[in-house]
Amino acid sequence: MLTAFLTQFPSDAFELHRHHFIQNEQKLVRTLDEVTRAGGIVFHAVVHTNFKALIERRCRQLGIACCDLTGQFVDFLASSSGVAPQPDISRLHHVHAASYGVRIKAVEFTLEHDDGLGLDTIHKADIVLAGVSRTSKTPTSIYLAQQGFRVANVSLAINIPPPAQLLKLRQNVVGLTINAAQLVEIRTNRNASWRMGDNSYNDPEHVNHEILWCRRLFRDQGWPMINVTDQAIEETAVRCIDLLGLKSRQ
């Protein structure tokens, strides 16, 4: 929430410091002393009424500006719904045993089907990501797995026929594409980290040809596409779920 607020100000206007697990008065006093020395202001998302009051009182004593990020929203929910709030911080970190098990199995499946592994059982995946090298397939797969989806990903190369197991799939496949110039930059940086010289892997003409070939393949297969250029993996993951009409498993 606070990160969203800060987008309305110049990027260098504020320096954000996060303090977690402040669960008693001693930790609160130490934290607010740090804020006082730094000349900062306080935003908090504490839910317990008594602790909210303690923060406000201490901030007044120290002359620190303080904003409660949850108070007015909790009041709004209570007054609009007629449901009385019951503060319980433990529920924030509660993980249902069944849900936890689903996510663990999803991560295991995804690791076993990374980068073309486990092709014989690829049809069991909830989501299959396909694309040329360096289109964020693996990190997106892992993120989706942490949400409870079994994901497989397959890397495509223009000179190598796509796996037959992949081509048999008509549902649950999403093709990832990217701007050619950005892909060239990513691959050039990768080559530099590996201490490799320039080659067809990061050659602009070859990369552009590779992406065009990949897009034709996706269209011929009837697979939806997502352009991941300048896109966070979280956004790519959400778009995959939406494109395939899957239900969130959070």
C-alpha positions as CSV (number, residue, x, y, z in Angstrom):
1,M,0.0,0.0,0.0
2,L,2.7,2.4,1.0
3,T,4.7,1.6,-2.1
4,A,1.7,2.5,-4.2
5,F,1.4,5.8,-2.4
6,L,5.1,6.6,-3.0
7,T,4.6,6.3,-6.8
8,Q,2.9,9.7,-6.6
9,F,6.1,11.4,-5.5
10,P,9.6,11.9,-7.1
11,S,11.6,8.6,-6.8
12,D,14.2,10.2,-4.5
13,A,11.8,12.1,-2.3
14,F,11.6,9.5,0.4
15,E,13.8,6.7,1.7
16,L,11.7,3.7,2.9
17,H,12.8,1.6,5.8
18,R,10.8,-1.4,6.9
19,H,10.7,-2.7,10.5
20,H,9.0,-6.1,11.0
21,F,7.8,-8.2,13.9
22,I,7.5,-5.3,16.4
23,Q,5.4,-7.2,18.9
24,N,6.2,-5.6,22.2
25,E,6.8,-2.2,23.8
26,Q,10.5,-2.6,24.1
27,K,11.0,-3.2,20.3
28,L,8.6,-0.4,19.6
29,V,10.6,2.1,21.7
30,R,13.9,1.1,20.0
31,T,12.3,1.4,16.6
32,L,10.8,4.8,17.3
33,D,14.1,6.0,18.7
34,E,15.7,5.1,15.4
35,V,13.1,7.1,13.5
36,T,13.6,10.1,15.8
37,R,17.3,10.1,15.2
38,A,16.8,9.8,11.4
39,G,14.2,12.5,11.4
40,G,11.6,10.2,9.8
41,I,7.9,9.7,9.9
42,V,5.9,6.6,10.7
43,F,3.4,4.5,8.8
44,H,2.1,1.3,10.5
45,A,-0.3,-1.5,9.8
46,V,-0.7,-2.8,13.4
47,V,-4.2,-4.3,13.9
48,H,-4.4,-4.7,17.7
49,T,-6.3,-1.7,19.3
50,N,-4.1,-1.4,22.4
51,F,-0.9,-1.5,20.4
52,K,-2.2,1.1,17.9
53,A,-2.9,3.4,20.9
54,L,0.6,2.8,22.2
55,I,2.2,3.7,18.9
56,E,0.2,6.9,18.6
57,R,1.0,7.9,22.2
58,R,4.7,7.3,21.8
59,C,4.8,9.2,18.5
60,R,3.1,12.2,20.1
61,Q,5.6,12.2,22.9
62,L,8.5,12.1,20.4
63,G,6.9,14.6,18.0
64,I,6.9,12.0,15.1
65,A,4.3,12.3,12.4
66,C,2.3,9.0,12.4
67,C,-0.3,7.4,10.1
68,D,-2.3,4.3,10.7
69,L,-2.7,2.5,7.4
70,T,-5.3,0.0,8.6
71,G,-7.5,1.8,11.1
72,Q,-9.9,3.7,8.8
73,F,-10.2,0.7,6.5
74,V,-11.1,-1.6,9.3
75,D,-13.7,0.9,10.6
76,F,-15.1,1.2,7.1
77,L,-15.5,-2.6,6.7
78,A,-17.1,-2.9,10.1
79,S,-19.6,-0.1,9.6
80,S,-20.4,-1.1,6.1
81,S,-20.8,-4.8,6.7
82,G,-22.1,-4.8,10.3
83,V,-19.4,-7.3,11.2
84,A,-17.4,-6.5,14.3
85,P,-13.6,-6.8,13.9
86,Q,-11.8,-9.4,16.0
87,P,-8.1,-8.5,15.9
88,D,-5.9,-11.6,15.7
89,I,-2.4,-11.2,14.2
90,S,-1.9,-15.0,14.1
91,R,-4.5,-15.3,11.3
92,L,-2.2,-13.3,9.0
93,H,0.4,-16.1,9.0
94,H,-2.0,-19.0,9.3
95,V,-1.5,-21.6,6.6
96,H,-4.1,-24.3,6.1
97,A,-2.5,-27.7,6.1
98,A,-4.2,-28.9,3.0
99,S,-3.3,-25.6,1.1
100,Y,0.3,-26.0,2.2
101,G,0.4,-29.5,0.9
102,V,-1.0,-28.5,-2.5
103,R,1.7,-25.8,-2.8
104,I,4.5,-28.1,-1.8
105,K,3.4,-30.7,-4.4
106,A,3.0,-28.0,-7.0
107,V,6.6,-26.8,-6.4
108,E,7.9,-30.4,-6.6
109,F,6.1,-30.9,-9.9
110,T,7.3,-27.7,-11.3
111,L,11.0,-28.4,-10.5
112,E,10.6,-31.8,-12.1
113,H,9.2,-30.2,-15.2
114,D,11.6,-27.3,-15.6
115,D,13.2,-26.5,-19.0
116,G,11.9,-29.4,-20.8
117,L,12.2,-32.0,-18.1
118,G,9.4,-34.6,-17.5
119,L,7.9,-34.3,-21.0
120,D,6.1,-37.6,-20.6
121,T,3.9,-36.2,-17.8
122,I,3.7,-32.6,-19.2
123,H,0.0,-33.1,-19.8
124,K,-0.6,-33.2,-16.1
125,A,0.5,-29.6,-15.7
126,D,-2.1,-26.9,-14.9
127,I,0.0,-24.4,-16.9
128,V,2.7,-25.0,-19.5
129,L,5.0,-22.1,-20.5
130,A,6.8,-22.2,-23.8
131,G,9.3,-19.7,-25.3
132,V,12.8,-19.1,-26.5
133,S,15.7,-18.9,-24.1
134,R,15.6,-16.0,-21.5
135,T,11.9,-15.2,-21.6
136,S,11.5,-15.6,-17.8
137,K,9.9,-19.1,-18.0
138,T,11.6,-20.6,-15.0
139,P,11.1,-17.7,-12.5
140,T,7.5,-17.4,-13.6
141,S,6.9,-21.1,-13.2
142,I,8.3,-21.1,-9.7
143,Y,6.2,-18.1,-8.7
144,L,3.0,-19.8,-10.1
145,A,4.0,-23.0,-8.3
146,Q,4.1,-21.1,-5.0
147,Q,0.5,-20.1,-5.7
148,G,-0.4,-23.8,-5.9
149,F,-0.3,-24.4,-9.7
150,R,1.6,-27.3,-11.3
151,V,3.7,-25.7,-14.0
152,A,5.9,-27.1,-16.8
153,N,8.1,-25.0,-19.0
154,V,9.8,-25.8,-22.3
155,S,12.5,-23.8,-24.0
156,L,12.2,-23.5,-27.8
157,A,15.0,-23.1,-30.3
158,I,14.6,-22.3,-34.0
159,N,16.8,-25.1,-35.2
160,I,15.4,-27.8,-33.0
161,P,11.9,-29.3,-33.5
162,P,9.6,-28.6,-30.5
163,P,8.9,-31.7,-28.4
164,A,6.1,-33.9,-29.7
165,Q,4.6,-34.0,-26.2
166,L,4.3,-30.2,-26.2
167,L,2.8,-30.0,-29.7
168,K,0.0,-32.4,-28.7
169,L,-1.3,-30.0,-26.1
170,R,-4.1,-27.7,-27.1
171,Q,-5.0,-26.3,-23.7
172,N,-3.2,-24.8,-20.7
173,V,-0.2,-23.7,-22.8
174,V,0.9,-20.0,-22.9
175,G,3.6,-18.8,-25.2
176,L,6.0,-16.1,-23.8
177,T,7.4,-13.6,-26.2
178,I,9.6,-10.5,-25.8
179,N,10.9,-7.5,-27.6
180,A,13.9,-8.5,-29.7
181,A,16.1,-5.6,-28.6
182,Q,15.5,-6.4,-25.0
183,L,16.2,-10.1,-25.5
184,V,19.5,-9.2,-27.3
185,E,20.5,-7.1,-24.3
186,I,19.6,-9.8,-21.8
187,R,21.5,-12.4,-23.8
188,T,24.5,-10.2,-24.3
189,N,24.7,-9.6,-20.5
190,R,24.4,-13.4,-20.0
191,N,27.3,-14.0,-22.5
192,A,29.4,-11.4,-20.6
193,S,28.8,-13.1,-17.3
194,W,29.8,-16.4,-18.8
195,R,32.8,-14.7,-20.4
196,M,31.6,-15.7,-23.9
197,G,32.0,-13.6,-27.0
198,D,29.2,-12.5,-29.3
199,N,27.5,-15.3,-31.2
200,S,24.2,-16.2,-32.8
201,Y,22.7,-16.4,-29.3
202,N,22.7,-12.6,-29.0
203,D,23.0,-11.6,-32.7
204,P,20.1,-9.1,-33.4
205,E,19.2,-10.6,-36.7
206,H,19.1,-14.1,-35.4
207,V,17.2,-13.2,-32.3
208,N,14.6,-11.3,-34.3
209,H,14.2,-14.3,-36.7
210,E,13.9,-16.6,-33.6
211,I,11.1,-14.5,-32.0
212,L,9.1,-14.3,-35.3
213,W,9.4,-18.1,-35.7
214,C,8.2,-18.6,-32.2
215,R,5.2,-16.4,-32.6
216,R,4.2,-18.2,-35.8
217,L,4.4,-21.5,-33.8
218,F,2.2,-20.1,-31.1
219,R,-0.4,-18.9,-33.6
220,D,-0.4,-22.2,-35.5
221,Q,-0.9,-24.1,-32.3
222,G,-3.6,-21.8,-31.1
223,W,-1.8,-21.0,-27.9
224,P,-2.3,-17.6,-26.3
225,M,0.7,-15.3,-26.0
226,I,2.1,-12.9,-23.4
227,N,4.7,-10.3,-24.2
228,V,7.0,-10.2,-21.2
229,T,8.9,-7.1,-22.2
230,D,9.6,-4.9,-19.2
231,Q,7.1,-7.0,-17.2
232,A,7.4,-8.3,-13.7
233,I,7.0,-12.1,-13.2
234,E,4.1,-11.4,-10.9
235,E,2.2,-9.7,-13.7
236,T,3.1,-12.4,-16.2
237,A,1.8,-15.0,-13.7
238,V,-1.5,-13.2,-13.2
239,R,-2.0,-12.8,-16.9
240,C,-1.3,-16.6,-17.4
241,I,-4.0,-17.4,-14.8
242,D,-6.5,-15.0,-16.5
243,L,-5.8,-16.2,-20.0
244,L,-6.3,-19.8,-19.1
245,G,-9.4,-19.1,-17.0
246,L,-7.9,-20.7,-13.9
247,K,-9.1,-20.0,-10.4
248,S,-6.7,-18.5,-7.9
249,R,-5.4,-21.0,-5.4
250,Q,-4.2,-18.5,-2.7
